Amino acid sequence: MSKDWKTRTKLVHEGSRRSQYGEMAEAIFLTQGFVYPDAETAEARFVKAGEDEFIYARYGNPTTRMFEERIAGLEGTEDAFATASGMAAVSGALMALLRAGDHVVSSRALFGSCLYVLEEVLGKFGVKVTFVDGADLEAWRAAVVPGVKAVFFESMSNPTLELVDIRAVSEIAHAVGALVIADNVFATPIFSNAVEQGADVVVYSTTKHIDGQGRALGGVVCGTREFIRKVLEPYMKHTGGSMSPFTAWIMLNGMATLDLRCRAMAESALQIARALEGDARLSRVVYPGLASHPQAALAAAQMGSGGTLVTFDIKGGKEAAFRFMNALDIIKISNNLGDAKTIATHPATTTHSRLPQEQKDALGITPGLIRLSVGLEDVGDLIAELQQALAAG
Ligand SMILES: *Cc1c(COP(=O)(O)O)cnc(C)c1O
């Protein structure tokens, strides 16, 4: 495939493989195994499988391979490994790399399951984890001491949309030889150039924008061929977290429209943020594309966009937030994001309900907080519905 292709061309064509039938659409190779013409071929393939030679779907599959090559082409990494979910990607990248006695520094504002993996799972196996405020470069500098093996962060945090300065944190990490692993879900593969900005490994939950239609769980780890094939693949293929060919086919189809969808959603998100900003019924509107966002300049430089989510705090706390949510119609109450359908989430009582109060306070997860994942509906309809629901709140 051509390295000169621009994003939209890659999203449609990169990694495509065609069988002897010359099918136009990507085929689903719904097969667990592969037949060898003779015993010698089987033996040789187990010693070293070539480019288009497969052994077992847990190790790799032609449809899954198409998806891996397409996303690696998009990210600008040498390789990628597709996983059964975003959490299989996050936990796989960390577990494959680390061993007892290693030290990791991570941002504190994490997706709940990421926090579980870093705090509980890594802790159980003797890995030391130091948490820092991801937006505070001084805190990163103080925590990333010689001997730190890896740095982990979500480049845009959930649900308060704080950014981590990828370039600056990568410089701090690389100065002590630490590997930078970025969970880039909120930034999307369209708005983020995390590898170009210094990250070594990028992980996605493809459940979000890449599928974009709320159909399938999936994940992917992007990195150097050395990391993907020598460090990650042995762990993933033997522990069982590989993506199914059917899911890979869904993700391949999602990729074709990813750029168009993310840009349309971000455009609507900006209009919604502007419509809500200054509303007397809200105590704050958080959107990295608004000039009022404390990291607006970083968002512009790092993503060239404010992204596809808007968070706002309704005065009147939980009761007002619930009245608002219950007055919605087009906008669905759920907890996915990056979907074609606009979704409202009340983090304090759902995605972040298990956090102790002091942690909610530290992360700014207040009782009136609503996270809006902006979808593909007409933005005028969405703004009208938000205004109507705010009147009910
Ligand atoms: C959803 C999400 C994950 C986990 O992905 P799953 O596909 O649900 O396993 C990890 N990190 C972030 C930032 C997410 O939003």
The ligand as an SDF file (V2000), in Angstrom:
LIG
                    3D

 15 15  0  0  0  0  0  0  0  0999 V2000
  -14.5090    2.4910   26.2470 C   0  0  0  0  0  0  0  0  0  0  0  0
  -13.1310    2.8090   26.6510 C   0  0  0  0  0  0  0  0  0  0  0  0
  -12.2170    1.7820   26.9470 C   0  0  0  0  0  0  0  0  0  0  0  0
  -12.6050    0.3270   26.9640 C   0  0  0  0  0  0  0  0  0  0  0  0
  -13.0650   -0.1390   25.7390 O   0  0  0  0  0  0  0  0  0  0  0  0
  -14.0820   -1.3880   25.5980 P   0  0  0  0  0  0  0  0  0  0  0  0
  -14.1800   -1.5570   24.1290 O   0  0  0  0  0  0  0  0  0  0  0  0
  -15.3500   -0.9940   26.2600 O   0  0  0  0  0  0  0  0  0  0  0  0
  -13.4270   -2.5490   26.2820 O   0  0  0  0  0  0  0  0  0  0  0  0
  -10.9300    2.1540   27.3020 C   0  0  0  0  0  0  0  0  0  0  0  0
  -10.5610    3.4440   27.3690 N   0  0  0  0  0  0  0  0  0  0  0  0
  -11.4130    4.4530   27.0870 C   0  0  0  0  0  0  0  0  0  0  0  0
  -10.9330    5.8540   27.1680 C   0  0  0  0  0  0  0  0  0  0  0  0
  -12.7250    4.1690   26.7230 C   0  0  0  0  0  0  0  0  0  0  0  0
  -13.5680    5.1760   26.4580 O   0  0  0  0  0  0  0  0  0  0  0  0
  1  2  1  0
  2  3  1  0
  2 14  2  0
  3  4  1  0
  3 10  2  0
  4  5  1  0
  5  6  1  0
  6  7  2  0
  6  8  1  0
  6  9  1  0
 10 11  1  0
 11 12  2  0
 12 13  1  0
 12 14  1  0
 14 15  1  0
M  END
$$$$
